[in-house]
Amino acid sequence: MSSIKAAITGIQAYSPDYVLTNNELATLVDTTDEWINTRTGIKERHILKGEGLGTSDMAVEAVKGLLKKTNTSPDEIDLVICATVTPDMVYPATANIISDKVGIKNAFSFDVNAACSGFIYALDIASKYVESGGYKKVLVIGGDKMSSVVDYTDRTTCIIFGDAAGAVMLEPSEDGYGIQDSILKVDGSGRVHLHQKAGGSVKPASMETVANREHFVYQQGQAVFKFAVTNMADVAVEVMEKNNLESKDIAWLVPHQANLRIIEATARRMGLEKEKVMINIQKYGNTTNGTIPMCLYEWEDQLKKGDNIILSAFGGGFTWGAIYIKWAYDGKK
Ligand code: UT7
């Protein structure tokens, strides 16, 4: 096994200015602040406004900030991976567009589509490149402009999602810090419960698909909830047991922010008190690939070298997984 581990050495995130509150949503659909808050834990979410702006524009803000704070020139980046389900275009990859906008010229880049688990899938893929010894500076980005695929006449989905992007720098570490282990899973039969019906090769865009509102998120909330609550907790516990970690050994759980009840169930199964769980769903909602880097960024200055951190996610596909990280630096913003 490689003696090189992949360590996160910097984080930055971007959340657009416009705040869409539960009360404003209640003017669009038949809902209440109380219902949304009780069932999901969400109070508000941020929305990217402005003609011609997409996921890459939020990611570019995060990447520029990350390069600046880690004192990195765009020329030094070897690889860029972007996890998203709302690419700027069907092709080329949003990672390519981000690289171009930031001036990254010496890298190759591609997107990963694993819905809400995309960021941890991308982080795991990136870690293998770093561990190979051939890649010194790798950017892993997670971002989504969910407002571009949310139907603001559907109260069962529009209340959940928001827009955001985050990015981390991955570098080789030879002193044992960094990504220790990961368990990633998929069950493609889950696609019936969460998908976008049209716009792919099976059902290309047509007047009819637009009229039928088939370019929006379709979700059977209860079914997804049932799988999410079990699988996100199971996989987090599995990665703990595989690495002989007890709850007292864990400094932080960084869960995908889909529903406060799913996060709390995962923490409970791991035996973690609330103080060790990063929760910001009340401010941002579910930003799909943005949730985990947004959390890491907001908590960065509380992270200490040597902290044992578990990332855990569940999303459409179904996809889910957990990553165990031994944090590599004392964080400061
Ligand atoms: O991130 C990737 C994966 N996604 C998830 O993990 C999401 C998982 N699912 C969920 O978080 C929850 O299922 C939701 C938040 C989507 C829905 O919450 P729920 O507690 O499962 O509600 P429900 O779908 O069982 O609906 C309960 C009731 C229904 O009314 P009836 O049939 O009991 O009269 C809904 O029509 O609540 C109604 N309802 C609403 N009422 C007010 C559904 N949405 C709303 C709403 N406001 N926004």
Residues whose N, C-alpha, C, O or C-beta is under 5 A from the ligand:
A	BS01	UT7	D30 T31 T32 W35 R39 T40 C116 R155 T156 I159 G221 Q222 V224 F225 A228 A258 N259 N286 F314 G315 G316
